[in-house]
Amino acid sequence: MSQTANYFRNLFVFYSILRLCSSSSGWHGVGASTRYNVVMVIFDDLRPALGAYGDRLAQTPNLDKFLNGSFYFTRAYSQQALCAPSRNSLLTSRRPDTLHLYDFYSYWRTASGNFTTLPQYFKTQGYYTYSIGKIFHPGVSSNNSDDYPLSWSTSPFHPKSERYMNSPVCPDKLGMLKRNLICPVDLKTQPYKTLPDIESTNEAIRFLRTRPKTKRPYFLALGYHKPHINFRFPKEYLQRFKVDEFLNYTTDKYKPHDMPKVAWNPYTDIRKRDDIKHWHIPFPYGPIKKLQRAKIRQAYYAAVTYVDDLFGKFMAEVDLSSTIVLVTSDHGWSLGEHAEWAKYSNFEVALRVPLIIKSPEFSKGTTAIHECTELLDIFPTLVDLAHLAPIPKCRNDKSVAQQLTCTQGKSLYPLMKDGIGVSDKEIYALSQYPRPGKIPTQHPNSDKPKLKNIKIMGYSLRTEKFRYTLWVEFNPRNFTRDWSIVYGEELYDHRLNDLEEVNLAKWPQFNDIRMELQEKLIQAVTK
């Protein structure tokens, strides 16, 4: 054999071995030495109240700066507007109906299946995985351990001041400590003279600065508690906003007459706060007075600016040349739309979240993607961005035991790479919310019903143009629903009304659209 032929033979063997090694390690096309680190930042109860998303009242310079040069998704939605179900759905890429988790009181590994989580998958691929702050919802829903050690390489970090989040630590004008909703504070008066999100930011920075410069990549999840209530933050942040700016935020004062009663959330958690009790808000529909509404909004925006500052301090330490960064929230939060507050609903403001992704692989500039996306999509998307072995789609013809690692979402990587749609069918987002009955109640709590009390499930389908929601009878013992027993129906046309103020479900001219969307929703739920 000639020297030239021998050279090409050896070269062929070398690349064959290299390709085999890359394949066996889960990588396709990227060598192990070039593996990207992954950072996932999750805010709590953050709607897209960001300047870069077009919110003129927001003061979010750091998130706005991060969005520059990133992919940002303008129609990203949570699967359920409640912390534990949303986070477990995001982290397993399974819908709440698959996890059988709609409250805080069960653990999916024992309740429905030993499903692989996003950090767990990265851990099996050789990543060092670390959780800081609120990623899984703490408590029973994550086995009182944040799913450690299955999901994380080391014990998750929780701020020591976290235990005081719902304690009476808000001084009133007389110096008494209260459990207030609106709680601007002087850090010197707080336990440990700090706040949980400050501690989490410092720990994340410490991790980045002290992490050994080895070839082993890391998956770091940083969970901020704010802007979740209570609105406790350094007092100077409230001073950045004038309350008058929020007086005419929305004109909604009363429950819309065409809103089904089952769709209403009576914001019971807000009513329990010491400062709000004195407002004497009638149950269940209010209203809340105009100035009081403005003060809640002012505090929410101040809380967003507070964590935006912390996010900026953290991002100053991240090497974006070697790190994929994804920023999102577990769900949104109502600020008086439909005269509602908090989350606990199937409305756009409760379900829509920011979703921003930056990767060293792309240098396309800032790219807005307007197709409907879901938090379910994050798992397969990060896996594809890291060039690990792709996550297969879950299939109905296989048992749960055969599909411990699969996704009910879709990878957004093709959209980011080539602008190619993820399927030839209409893209939609599917969400849901449970109720214990057809009217708002305090006992059982219709905002946060326990599984045994759930009698109705509201399913909501968001398409490019419409949101269609159907409230039907639900059996919590066998997790089935009866589509023939309907407690409420809603149809909103986003071409005409982004705030979902006019329910078109009973308008005859929209009947064909309503029936078409109803069929699509039932197919989406039962497929």
N, C-alpha and C positions, 0 to 999 in steps of 0.2 A: 504494500500500500504506500502511495506517495506521501511525502510530508504534508502536502496541502490537504489531501484527502483525510489523513490522520488528524490534522488540526480541526477540520470541520466535524469529524466524528466525535472528537473529545468535546468540542464546543456544544454539539447537540446533546451529548450525555449530561454535560454540566447544567444546561438550561432545563433539561428534562427533570433532573434531580431538584433544581431550584423550584420549578413549577410544582413538583410533587410536594415539597416541603411547605410551600406557601398554601397549597390546597389542604394539606393535613392540619395546618394550624388554623384553618378557618379563614384565611385571607385569599382574596382573588385579585391579583394584579399589584399588590403593594407588599414589599418586603417587611419582615418583622422589625427590622431596625428603623423603619420609618413610621411605625405605628403612632397615630395621633393620640394624645391625651384627650379625655372627654370631661367637660364640666357641664352640669345641669343645674340651673338655678330656678327654683320654684318659689314664687311669691304666694301669699295666702289671701284669697278673696280679691285679687287684683283684676278688675275689668280693664279694658284698654284705655285707661285714663292717662295717656301719654301724649306729649306734645307731638311726637313723630307719627302718632296714629290720628292726628288731627284734632286733639282736644285742646281748645284754645285756653282753657283755665289751668291746664297741667303745668307743673314746673318739674320737669324730669330731664335735665340736661345730660345725665349720664346714660340713661336708657336710650335717649334720642341719639347720642353719639354712637352707642353700640349698634343701633339699628342701621347706621350708615355703613355701607359695604356688606350688609347682611341680607339674607332672605327673610322677609316678614310676611306672615299669613294674616290676611285681613278678615277671614271667616274661619277662625279656629274655635272649636266648641268642646266643652266638658261633657262627659256622659251623664253626670248627675251633679246638681248644684249643692253638694254637701261634701265636706272634707274627706272623710274616710272612704266612702264609695268612689269618689272621683280619683283619689290618689291610688287606691288599689287597682282601679281600672286602668289608669295610666301606666302603672308600674308592672302590670301583668299583661297588658294589651288585651284584656277581656272585658266584655260588657258587664254591667251590674247584674243583668239577668243570668249570665254565666257564672259569676262569682256567688250569686245568691246573697249579695251584701248590699243592703240599702240603708244601713244604720251603722252604729259604732260597735256592735256587740257580738261579732263573729269573725273568725279567722279563716280566710279562704282555703288554706291548706287542709284544714280539717272539715270545713263546711261544704266544699265543692270539689277540690282537687289540688294536688301538690304542684301547682303551676309555677313555672320558672319566671322569675322577675327580671326586669331590665338590668339592675346591678348584678344579680346572680349570674346572668348570661355573660356579662363582661368579665366577671370573676372567673368563670370556667374557661375563658379565652386568654387567661394569663394577666388580666388587669388587677391592680390593687384598687379595691373599692372602699370608699369612705363616705359616711353620711354625717352631715353637720346640720343641726337644727331640725326643722320639721320637714321630713321627706315622706315617710309613711306617717299616717296618723297614729299618735301614740295610744297605747292601751290594748284592749283585747283584739282589735281589728288588725294589729300587727304582732300578735302573740306577746304583748308587753315587752317586746325586745327590739322593735323596729326590724323584725325579721332577721336578726342576727343569731347565728353566724351564717345562715344560708346566703343572705344577700351581700353581706359586708365582710371585708377582710379583717377588720378590727372593730371593736365596740363603737357604736355611733356616739357622736358628741352631742350632748345636750347642755345648754347654758345653765349655770347654777342658779341664775335669777329666774329661770323659766318657771319654777314652782310658784312664783308670786304673780303670774300673769293675770289670774282672776281673783287675787286677794284685794282687800281694801287698802290700796296704796296711793289713792288719789286725794290729795289734800283739798278740802273745800275752803271757802272764804273764812271759816272759823277755825281752820286748822284741823278739823276732824278728817279722819281717813275713810274714804268711801270707795265703793265698787262702781265707779262712774263709767258711762259710755265715753264721754269726752274728757280726756285726761292728760293735758299738757303738764309736764313735770320738770322740776329741777333735778338733775341726776344726783346731786348731793343728798337729796331726801329719799332716794330709792334704795331698796335692798342691794347691798354690795356696790352701791353708787354707780350702777350701770343698768342696761336693759338687755333682754335676751338677744336681739338682733345685732347689737354692738358686739356682744360676746361671740356670736357665731361668725361675724365678719372677721374678728381678730383671730379666731381659730383657723378659718380658711386661709388667711394670709400666712399664719404660722406654718400651716401645712405646706403651702407652696414654697415658702422660703427655706424650709428645713428638709424637704423631700430629697432623698438621695438622688443624684443625677445618674440613675441607672437606666438600662434599656427597658426596664419593665414599665409600661405605661400605667396611668391611673384613671379611674373613673371617680370623679368627685361630685357629690350632690350637696348643694347648699340650699337649705330651706329657710326662707324668711317668714316670720310670724305675721308681719304687717303687710297690708293694711287691715288685717282681721281685727275685729273688736276685741278688747276695748281700744279706743284710739289713744294709746299711751305712747308719747314720744317727747323728746326735749321741747320745752315750751316755745323756743324761738321759731320752730317750724310753723306753729299756728299763726305767728305774727307775719308770716310771708304772704298770707292770704287775707283779703278783706271780705268780711261776711256778706257785704252788699253784693259782691260778685255772684253770689249763689242764690239770691232771692228769687230770680226768675229762671232758674236752671231748668225747670219743667213746670208747666201749668197744672199738672195733675194734682188734685186735692182730694178727690173722692174715688172710690172704686168705680171703674167704668161700668155702665149699666149692662153692657153686653158681655162682660167677663163672667164665665161660670163660677159659682161660689167655690167649687172644688179647686179651682186654679189659684185661689187667693192664699197668700201666706201672711199671717197676722203679726209677723216679726216679734214673736214672744220673747226671744233672747234680749232684744233691745228694751222691751218694756220692763224687764227685771232689774235693769241698772238703776242705781240709787238716784242719779240725777234725773233720769227719765221718769221715774215714778211720780215725781212732783208735777209732771206735765199732765197727768190724769187723761191719758189718751183712751177714748172709748174702744172697747173690744167688740168685734174684731177689725173694724174697718177704719178706725180713726175718726176724724182726720188729725194730723199734726199741724200746728200753727205755722205760718209762713216763715217767721224768723227762726223758729226752732228747726224747721227743715233745712234752712240755710246753714245753721250752725253744725248740723250733722255732716252736711256736704263739705263744709270748710275743714272739719276735722279729718274727714276721709282723705281729702286731697293733701292735707298736711302730713298725714301718715305715709302717703305714697311718696312725697318728696323726701321724707326722712329715710325710707329704705332705698330710694334712688341714690342718695348721697352715699350710703353704705355700699351699695352695689358698685358705685364708681371707685371707691377705695379698694374694693376687692379686685375689680377688673384691671386696675393699674398694676397688679402683680401677675396677671395672667400672660403667658407667652402665646400670643395669637398665631405665631408662625408654626406652632406645633400642637395646637389645642383646638378641638371642636367645642363650641360653646352654644348651648341651647337655653333660652330663657322663656318661661311661661308662668302660668298660674293654675291653681286647681279649679277655679270657676270665677264667675264675676260677682257683682254685688249691685243690688238696686239702690238708687239714690232718689227715690220718690217717683220714678216712673210707675204709672198705674196707681199712684199713691201707696206703693209698697216700698219696703226697706229690707235690707239683708239679702239673702239668697233664696233657697227653698222653693224655687219655682221653675217653670219651663220657659220663661221668657228670655228673649235675646240678651237682656242686660245681666241676667243671672248665669247664663251659659257661655257667653262669648268671652274669650280670653286673648291676651297677646301671645303670640308665638313667634319668636325671633331666633334664627339659626345662623351662626357664622362658622365657616370651615376654611382651613388653609388650602383646601383643594380648589376653592373657587375665588376668582378675582373679577367677578362680573359687575361690581358696583352694587348699589342698592337695588334689590329686586322685590317687588310686591307680587304676591301670589293670591289670587282672589277666589280660587276654588275652595269649596267647603272642605275643611279638614277637621280632624278630631284628635283629642289627647291620646286616643288609642294608637294613633299613627306614630307617636314619638319613639316607641320601642323599635319597630322595624326600621325607622328612618335613621336613628343613631347607629344601629348595627350596620346598615349599608354605608353610612358616612365613614365609619371606622373600617370598612372593607373586611368585616367578619363574615362568616358563613351566613347567608340570608336566612331570616326567620320564615318558615313556611306558613301559609294560610291555614287556619283551622278549618276542618271539614266535618260535615254532618255524618259522613259515612264511616267515621272512625270514632272509637270510644275515647272518653276523657283520659284514660290511662295511656292510650297510644299518642296523646297529643299534649304532653306536659309542657312542651315548648312550641308554641305557635301563636299566631296573631289574628285577632278579629279586626285589625285595622289594615292600613296600607302604608307602604313606604312612600315617603315624599321625595326620595332621592331622584327618581326619574324627572320629576318636575324641576328640581333644582339643577340637575345636570344638563338636561336637554330641553326643558320646557314641555316635556311629553306628559300628557294626561295619564293618570294611573289606570284608567279603564276606558272602554268605549261606551260605557253606560253613564247616565247622569250621576254626578257626584253629589252625595248628601251627607249630612251629619245627623246622627240619631242620639237622642237624649231621653231621659225619663225621670219622673219624680213620683214617690208614693204618697198616699194619703190614707188616714184611718177612717175617713167618712166623707160625705159629700158637702159638708159645711165646715168652716174653720172652728177648731176647738182648742181649749187649753189642756183638757184631760180626756183622752190622750192628746199629746202635743201634735197638732196637725202639721207643724213645721218639721218636726223630727220624730216621726212615728217609729216605734220599735217594730221589728219584723212581725211579731204575733198580732199586732194591731192593724197591719196594713190590709185594707179591704179594696182599695182602688189604686190603679197604676196609670199615670199619665205618660203617654209616649209622644215625643215631639220630633218631627222630621223637618230639618232645615235644608232647603234647596237653594239654588242661586237666587230665586225670585220670591219664594214663599216660606212661611213657617206654618206647619199644620200640626195640631196637637189633639189627641184623642184620649179621654179619660174613661177607662173601662174597669169592669169588675176583675179583682185579682185574688187568688187563693194563696196565702203565704205558706200553707202546709205542703203543697206540691208545686208551687211556683208556676201556676198556669193562669191564664187570663181568659175571660169570656168576652169576645168582641161584640156579642149581640147586646150586652148590657152596658149602655153608654151613660155616663154621668155628666159629660161635658165635651164640647167640641169647639175648636178654635182655628181660624184661618186668618193669616195676616199677609198682606201683599207688600213686600219690601220695595217694590218699584214705586209705591205711592206713600208708604208710611213705615219708615225705619223704626219708629218707636213702638210699633205694634199696638196702636191705640184703638183701632177700629177692627172688631171681630167680624169677618165676612162670611162666617160659616153658614148663616141663615139667609144670605143674599142670593136670590135665585140666579142672577147673572154669573155667579161664581160656582154654581152647583157642579158643573162638569169638572172643573179644576179640583173642587173639594173631593169628589168621588175618585178622581185619578190619584190624588195625593193620599187618600185613605187606603187605597189598594197598595200603593208603594210602601206606606208605613207598615201595614200588616205584613207584607212580604219581607221588609227589612227586619222586623222583629222576629219573625218565625223561620227565617232561612237558616 
